Amino acid sequence: MDFAYSEKVNQLRKRLSDFMERYIYPNEQTYRDQIAASGNPHHHAEIVDDLKAKAKEEGLWNLFLPDDEYGAGLTNLEYAPLAEIMGRVSWSSEVFNCAAPDTGNIEILAQFGTPEQKRQWLFPLLNGEIRSAFAMTEPDVASSDATNIQFSIQREGDEYVLNGRKWWISGAARERCKIFIVMGKTDPNNPDKYRQQSMVLVPRDTPGFTVKRNLTVMGYVDNEGHCELTFENVRVPVSNVLGEEGSGFAIAQARLGPGRIHHCMRAIGGAQYALELMCQRATARVAFGKPLAEQGVIQDWIAQSYLEIEQARLLTLKAAWMIDNLGKKAAQNEIAMIKIVAPEVFTNVVNRAIQVFGGAGVSDDFPLASMWAHGRTLHLVDGPDEVHKRSLARSVIRQLTR
C-alpha cells in the first residue's frame, strides 16, 4: 500500500491551502456577521457565493466526485487530504461544492438517476445552484438499524403517496435545499428485509411536505439546520423513484463508503485545527511562572493529540486506498474503524484544547465549544459508534476463529 501523495494531489493541496489562506480564514468573521445581520440563523451568507465564483475560476470545484464526467475524477485516496483541508472551517466545503449531504446525494444521482432526474436535480447541484438533503432517520424507531424504518411509500397508480416523519435531516433549514431524497418502505411485507425500502425524490414545494422545526445541537443552531420533517399524503410521480423499487437499502450502502472517508478526513482537519489553536494558546499564556507549553501535562496533551491525529489520518488513507483498489466490501472493517476512530480523535483533541483555553474555551469567543458540540454528533451520524464496533467485532471473531 502506498499512501504517498502524488504530484497532482500535492499541487491541489497547495492550491486549496492557498485559497483557504487568501479567502476562507480572513472571511470567517464576515461569514458570521452576514448571518447575524440577516436575523435568520439559516441565512445563506453572501460571502459563500462570492467565494464559490472564485473557486470555480480556480478549478477547485466538485473535487469529491470520482466520476470525471461530472467531477474532478479523483480517487478516494486523492480526495482525502483535500477533505482534511476543507474540514478546518465548517462552512468552507460549500465554497468548493464539496459539502455534505450534497456530496453523497450527487454521487447516487450520478450513479442511479435517470436522464430526466439528472437534468432536473443533478446538474443544478453540480453547478452549486441548489442544495439537497437525505431523509432517512426517523424519531419513532431506532434508525441505527435502517431496516426499522417505518416511513410509508405506497404506490397508487402512477404516483407514490408518502406518509411519516423524519428528523435530524441535515441541510433542510436552508431555502436553497430544493430536493429531498427520502427513504421509506414500498414493500413492508417482503420476506427479504433488505428489499423493503426504496428512495424517492421529493421537491421541497410538494404539497403535504413540511419542514416542521430545526433541532439545535446542544443549544447551537446549525446554519444548514438539522430538521424534523412531516409528510402528509405527499404525492410524487412514480418516475421520482431513485434506481429501482426495492433498491433503497443497497443505494444507501453505496452512498456510505466514500461519504465516511469524507466525514472522517474533515474531522481530522478539524482536529488538526484544534491542535494548532491549543499550541498557540499554550505558547502565549503563562501560569505558575512559565508558559503553559512548558507544563508537563500540556505537553502530554499536545503529544497525545498529535499521535491520535496521525494514526487516524493513516487509517483513513488506508481505508480510502482499499476502497479504490479492492472495493467497498473488502474495506468494510477499515470503514468501520475510521468511523469509530475519527469522531473520538476529534472530540478528544477539541476537549483538550478547551481545557488549555480555560474559560475562553467554553465561550463563543473561540470556535472550540461549537466544534465540540457538533463533533459530538459525529459519534451518531452515519451509524453510532456502537453499531460500527458491533460490525467490526463480528468480523474479527469470524476472522480469528476460522
C-alpha positions as CSV (number, residue, x, y, z in Angstrom):
1,M,0.0,0.0,0.0
2,D,1.3,3.4,-1.0
3,F,-0.3,6.4,0.7
4,A,2.2,8.9,-0.7
5,Y,0.5,12.0,-2.2
6,S,1.1,12.2,-5.9
7,E,2.4,15.3,-7.6
8,K,-1.2,16.0,-8.8
9,V,-2.5,15.8,-5.3
10,N,0.3,17.9,-3.8
11,Q,-0.5,20.6,-6.3
12,L,-4.2,20.5,-5.5
13,R,-3.3,20.6,-1.7
14,K,-1.2,23.7,-2.3
15,R,-3.8,25.4,-4.4
16,L,-6.5,24.6,-1.9
17,S,-4.4,25.7,1.1
18,D,-3.6,28.9,-0.7
19,F,-7.2,29.5,-1.3
20,M,-8.1,28.9,2.3
21,E,-5.3,31.4,3.4
22,R,-6.4,34.1,0.9
23,Y,-10.2,33.8,1.2
24,I,-11.6,31.5,3.8
25,Y,-9.7,32.3,7.0
26,P,-9.9,36.1,6.5
27,N,-13.6,35.9,6.0
28,E,-14.6,33.7,8.9
29,Q,-15.9,36.7,10.8
30,T,-17.6,38.1,7.6
31,Y,-19.5,34.8,7.3
32,R,-20.7,35.1,10.9
33,D,-21.6,38.8,10.6
34,Q,-23.6,38.3,7.4
35,I,-25.7,35.6,9.1
36,A,-26.2,37.7,12.2
37,A,-27.2,40.8,10.2
38,S,-29.9,38.9,8.3
39,G,-31.7,37.9,11.5
40,N,-32.0,34.4,10.2
41,P,-29.6,31.7,11.6
42,H,-30.2,29.7,8.4
43,H,-29.3,32.6,6.0
44,H,-27.1,31.8,3.1
45,A,-24.1,34.1,3.7
46,E,-23.3,36.2,0.7
47,I,-19.6,35.6,1.1
48,V,-20.1,32.0,0.2
49,D,-21.4,32.8,-3.3
50,D,-18.6,35.3,-3.8
51,L,-16.0,32.6,-2.9
52,K,-17.8,29.9,-4.9
53,A,-17.3,32.0,-8.1
54,K,-13.6,32.3,-7.2
55,A,-13.3,28.5,-6.5
56,K,-14.9,27.8,-9.9
57,E,-12.5,30.1,-11.6
58,E,-9.5,28.4,-10.0
59,G,-10.8,24.9,-10.9
60,L,-11.3,23.9,-7.2
61,W,-14.8,22.6,-7.8
62,N,-16.6,19.2,-7.3
63,L,-13.3,17.8,-6.2
64,F,-15.0,14.9,-4.3
65,L,-16.6,13.3,-7.4
66,P,-14.6,10.4,-8.8
67,D,-16.7,10.3,-12.0
68,D,-14.7,12.5,-14.3
69,E,-17.7,13.0,-16.5
70,Y,-19.2,15.2,-13.7
71,G,-16.3,16.0,-11.3
72,A,-12.6,16.1,-10.8
73,G,-12.1,12.4,-11.3
74,L,-10.1,12.0,-8.2
75,T,-9.9,8.7,-6.3
76,N,-10.9,8.4,-2.7
77,L,-7.2,8.4,-1.7
78,E,-6.5,11.5,-3.8
79,Y,-9.5,13.4,-2.4
80,A,-9.0,12.5,1.2
81,P,-6.2,15.1,2.0
82,L,-8.3,17.8,0.3
83,A,-11.3,17.0,2.5
84,E,-9.0,17.3,5.5
85,I,-8.0,20.8,4.5
86,M,-11.7,21.9,3.9
87,G,-12.6,20.4,7.3
88,R,-10.6,23.0,9.1
89,V,-13.5,25.5,8.7
90,S,-17.0,24.1,9.0
91,W,-18.5,26.1,6.1
92,S,-15.6,26.0,3.6
93,S,-16.7,22.8,1.9
94,E,-19.7,24.5,0.4
95,V,-17.4,27.0,-1.3
96,F,-15.9,24.2,-3.3
97,N,-19.3,22.5,-3.9
98,C,-18.0,19.6,-1.7
99,A,-20.4,19.9,1.2
100,A,-22.4,17.1,2.8
101,P,-25.1,15.9,2.3
102,D,-24.9,17.1,-1.3
103,T,-21.7,15.1,-2.0
104,G,-23.4,11.8,-1.2
105,N,-26.6,12.8,-3.0
106,I,-24.8,13.8,-6.1
107,E,-22.9,10.5,-6.1
108,I,-26.1,8.4,-6.1
109,L,-27.9,10.7,-8.5
110,A,-25.0,10.3,-10.9
111,Q,-24.9,6.6,-10.4
112,F,-28.6,5.7,-10.2
113,G,-30.5,8.7,-11.6
114,T,-32.5,8.7,-14.9
115,P,-31.6,11.2,-17.6
116,E,-34.6,13.4,-16.5
117,Q,-33.6,13.2,-12.8
118,K,-30.1,14.2,-13.7
119,R,-31.3,17.2,-15.8
120,Q,-33.7,18.4,-13.1
121,W,-31.6,17.8,-10.0
122,L,-28.1,16.6,-10.6
123,F,-26.9,19.3,-12.9
124,P,-28.1,22.2,-10.7
125,L,-26.4,20.5,-7.7
126,L,-23.2,20.1,-9.7
127,N,-23.4,23.8,-10.6
128,G,-23.9,24.8,-7.0
129,E,-27.2,26.5,-7.8
130,I,-29.3,24.4,-5.2
131,R,-28.8,22.3,-2.2
132,S,-30.2,18.9,-1.2
133,A,-31.0,16.7,1.8
134,F,-31.1,13.0,2.6
135,A,-34.0,11.9,4.7
136,M,-33.6,8.5,6.4
137,T,-33.6,8.9,10.2
138,E,-36.9,8.7,12.0
139,P,-37.9,9.8,15.5
140,D,-40.1,6.8,16.4
141,V,-37.7,3.9,15.7
142,A,-34.0,3.1,16.3
143,S,-32.7,4.3,13.0
144,S,-29.3,2.9,13.6
145,D,-30.9,-0.3,12.2
146,A,-32.1,1.0,8.8
147,T,-34.4,-2.0,8.4
148,N,-36.5,-0.5,11.3
149,I,-37.7,2.4,9.1
150,Q,-41.5,2.7,9.1
151,F,-41.9,5.6,6.7
152,S,-44.7,4.7,4.2
153,I,-44.3,4.9,0.5
154,Q,-47.4,3.4,-1.2
155,R,-48.0,3.2,-4.9
156,E,-51.3,4.4,-6.2
157,G,-51.5,4.2,-10.0
158,D,-48.7,6.4,-11.4
159,E,-48.0,8.1,-8.1
160,Y,-46.3,7.3,-4.8
161,V,-48.1,8.5,-1.6
162,L,-45.7,9.3,1.2
163,N,-46.6,9.5,4.9
164,G,-44.5,9.7,8.0
165,R,-41.9,11.7,9.9
166,K,-38.2,12.2,9.5
167,W,-35.7,14.1,11.7
168,W,-32.1,15.2,12.0
169,I,-32.3,15.9,8.3
170,S,-29.2,18.0,7.7
171,G,-29.5,20.9,5.3
172,A,-33.3,21.1,5.3
173,A,-33.5,24.5,7.0
174,R,-31.8,26.2,4.0
175,E,-34.2,27.7,1.4
176,R,-31.7,26.6,-1.2
177,C,-32.4,23.0,-0.3
178,K,-34.8,22.2,-3.1
179,I,-34.7,18.4,-3.3
180,F,-35.0,15.6,-0.7
181,I,-34.0,12.0,-1.2
182,V,-36.5,10.2,1.0
183,M,-36.1,6.6,2.1
184,G,-39.1,4.6,3.1
185,K,-40.9,1.2,2.7
186,T,-42.6,0.4,-0.5
187,D,-42.9,-3.3,0.2
188,P,-43.0,-3.8,4.0
189,N,-44.1,-7.4,3.7
190,N,-41.2,-8.5,1.6
191,P,-39.5,-11.5,3.3
192,D,-36.2,-10.0,2.3
193,K,-35.9,-7.2,4.8
194,Y,-33.3,-5.5,2.6
195,R,-35.7,-5.2,-0.3
196,Q,-38.5,-3.5,1.5
197,Q,-37.1,0.0,1.1
198,S,-37.0,2.5,-1.8
199,M,-35.7,6.0,-2.3
200,V,-37.9,8.7,-3.8
201,L,-37.1,12.2,-4.9
202,V,-39.4,14.8,-3.2
203,P,-39.2,18.5,-4.3
204,R,-39.4,21.0,-1.5
205,D,-42.6,22.6,-2.8
206,T,-44.6,19.4,-2.9
207,P,-48.0,19.7,-1.2
208,G,-48.2,18.0,2.2
209,F,-44.5,18.2,2.8
210,T,-43.5,20.4,5.8
211,V,-40.2,21.4,7.4
212,K,-41.7,21.3,11.0
213,R,-38.7,22.6,13.0
214,N,-35.0,22.8,13.3
215,L,-33.3,20.8,16.0
216,T,-30.5,22.5,17.9
217,V,-27.2,20.7,18.7
218,M,-26.6,21.2,22.4
219,G,-28.0,24.7,22.1
220,Y,-26.2,25.6,18.9
221,V,-28.3,26.4,15.8
222,D,-26.6,25.0,12.8
223,N,-26.7,27.2,9.7
224,E,-27.8,24.4,7.4
225,G,-30.2,23.0,10.0
226,H,-30.9,19.5,11.3
227,C,-34.7,19.4,10.8
228,E,-37.8,17.4,11.6
229,L,-39.9,16.8,8.5
230,T,-43.5,15.7,8.2
231,F,-45.1,14.1,5.1
232,E,-48.9,14.0,4.9
233,N,-50.2,12.3,1.8
234,V,-47.3,13.7,-0.2
235,R,-47.8,12.6,-3.8
236,V,-45.0,12.4,-6.4
237,P,-44.8,10.6,-9.7
238,V,-43.6,7.0,-9.8
239,S,-40.8,8.3,-12.1
240,N,-39.3,10.0,-9.0
241,V,-38.1,6.7,-7.6
242,L,-34.3,6.6,-7.5
243,G,-32.9,3.4,-9.1
244,E,-35.4,0.5,-8.8
245,E,-38.2,0.0,-6.4
246,G,-36.8,-2.1,-3.5
247,S,-33.2,-1.0,-4.0
248,G,-33.2,1.7,-1.3
249,F,-31.1,-0.2,1.2
250,A,-28.5,-1.1,-1.4
251,I,-28.3,2.5,-2.6
252,A,-27.9,3.7,1.0
253,Q,-25.0,1.4,1.4
254,A,-23.4,2.6,-1.8
255,R,-23.7,6.1,-0.6
256,L,-21.9,5.5,2.7
257,G,-18.5,4.1,1.8
258,P,-16.9,7.2,0.2
259,G,-19.0,9.5,2.4
260,R,-17.4,8.1,5.5
261,I,-14.0,8.9,4.1
262,H,-15.1,12.5,3.6
263,H,-16.6,12.7,7.1
264,C,-13.5,11.3,8.7
265,M,-11.0,13.4,6.9
266,R,-13.0,16.6,7.6
267,A,-13.0,15.5,11.3
268,I,-9.2,15.0,11.1
269,G,-8.9,18.5,9.6
270,G,-10.9,20.0,12.4
271,A,-8.8,18.1,15.0
272,Q,-5.6,19.4,13.4
273,Y,-7.0,23.0,13.6
274,A,-7.9,22.5,17.3
275,L,-4.4,21.2,17.9
276,E,-2.9,24.3,16.3
277,L,-5.1,26.6,18.4
278,M,-4.0,24.6,21.5
279,C,-0.3,25.1,20.7
280,Q,-0.8,28.8,20.0
281,R,-2.6,29.3,23.3
282,A,-0.1,27.2,25.3
283,T,2.7,29.3,23.9
284,A,1.1,32.6,24.6
285,R,-0.2,32.0,28.1
286,V,1.8,31.9,31.4
287,A,0.8,30.1,34.6
288,F,2.8,29.4,37.7
289,G,5.8,31.1,36.4
290,K,6.2,29.6,33.0
291,P,4.4,29.2,29.7
292,L,1.7,26.6,29.5
293,A,3.7,25.0,26.7
294,E,6.4,24.1,29.3
295,Q,3.9,22.5,31.7
296,G,4.3,18.7,31.6
297,V,0.6,17.9,31.4
298,I,0.1,20.3,28.5
299,Q,3.0,18.7,26.6
300,D,1.4,15.3,27.2
301,W,-1.9,16.6,25.7
302,I,-0.2,18.0,22.7
303,A,1.9,14.9,22.1
304,Q,-1.1,12.6,22.6
305,S,-3.2,14.7,20.2
306,Y,-0.6,14.7,17.5
307,L,-0.3,10.9,17.8
308,E,-4.0,10.3,17.6
309,I,-4.4,12.6,14.6
310,E,-1.6,10.9,12.7
311,Q,-2.9,7.5,13.5
312,A,-6.5,8.4,12.4
313,R,-5.2,10.0,9.2
314,L,-3.1,7.0,8.2
315,L,-6.0,4.6,9.0
316,T,-8.4,6.7,6.9
317,L,-5.9,6.9,4.0
318,K,-5.7,3.1,4.2
319,A,-9.5,2.7,4.0
320,A,-9.5,5.1,1.0
321,W,-6.8,3.1,-0.7
322,M,-8.7,-0.2,-0.1
323,I,-12.0,1.2,-1.5
324,D,-10.1,2.4,-4.6
325,N,-8.2,-0.8,-5.2
326,L,-10.2,-3.6,-3.6
327,G,-13.7,-2.2,-3.4
328,K,-16.0,-1.2,-0.5
329,K,-16.8,-4.8,0.6
330,A,-13.1,-5.6,1.1
331,A,-12.7,-2.3,3.1
332,Q,-15.7,-2.9,5.4
333,N,-13.5,-3.3,8.5
334,E,-11.4,-0.3,7.7
335,I,-14.5,1.8,7.0
336,A,-16.0,0.8,10.4
337,M,-12.7,1.5,12.2
338,I,-12.3,5.1,10.8
339,K,-15.9,5.8,11.7
340,I,-15.2,4.8,15.3
341,V,-11.7,6.5,15.5
342,A,-12.2,9.8,13.7
343,P,-15.0,11.2,15.9
344,E,-13.2,10.0,19.0
345,V,-10.0,11.8,18.0
346,F,-11.9,14.9,17.0
347,T,-13.7,15.3,20.3
348,N,-10.7,14.2,22.4
349,V,-8.4,16.8,20.8
350,V,-11.0,19.6,20.9
351,N,-11.7,18.8,24.5
352,R,-8.0,19.1,25.4
353,A,-7.9,22.4,23.5
354,I,-10.9,23.7,25.5
355,Q,-9.1,22.8,28.7
356,V,-6.0,24.7,27.6
357,F,-8.1,27.7,26.8
358,G,-9.8,27.6,30.2
359,G,-13.0,29.7,30.4
360,A,-12.4,31.1,26.9
361,G,-12.6,27.6,25.6
362,V,-16.3,27.1,26.5
363,S,-17.3,30.6,25.3
364,D,-18.3,31.6,21.8
365,D,-15.3,33.9,21.5
366,F,-13.4,31.0,20.1
367,P,-14.7,28.1,17.9
368,L,-13.8,25.2,20.2
369,A,-17.2,24.9,22.1
370,S,-19.1,24.8,18.8
371,M,-16.6,22.4,17.3
372,W,-17.0,20.1,20.3
373,A,-20.8,20.2,20.2
374,H,-21.0,19.4,16.5
375,G,-18.2,17.0,16.7
376,R,-20.1,15.1,19.4
377,T,-22.8,14.4,16.8
378,L,-20.2,12.6,14.6
379,H,-20.4,9.7,17.2
380,L,-24.0,9.2,16.0
381,V,-24.3,10.2,12.3
382,D,-23.9,7.5,9.6
383,G,-24.4,4.9,12.3
384,P,-23.5,5.3,16.0
385,D,-20.1,4.1,17.2
386,E,-21.6,1.0,18.8
387,V,-23.0,-0.2,15.5
388,H,-19.6,0.0,13.9
389,K,-18.0,-1.7,16.8
390,R,-20.6,-4.5,16.7
391,S,-19.9,-5.0,12.9
392,L,-16.1,-4.9,13.4
393,A,-16.2,-7.3,16.4
394,R,-18.3,-9.8,14.4
395,S,-15.8,-9.6,11.5
396,V,-12.8,-10.0,13.8
397,I,-14.4,-13.0,15.6
398,R,-15.0,-14.7,12.2
399,Q,-11.5,-13.9,11.0
400,L,-9.8,-15.2,14.2
401,T,-11.9,-18.3,14.8
402,R,-11.8,-20.0,11.4
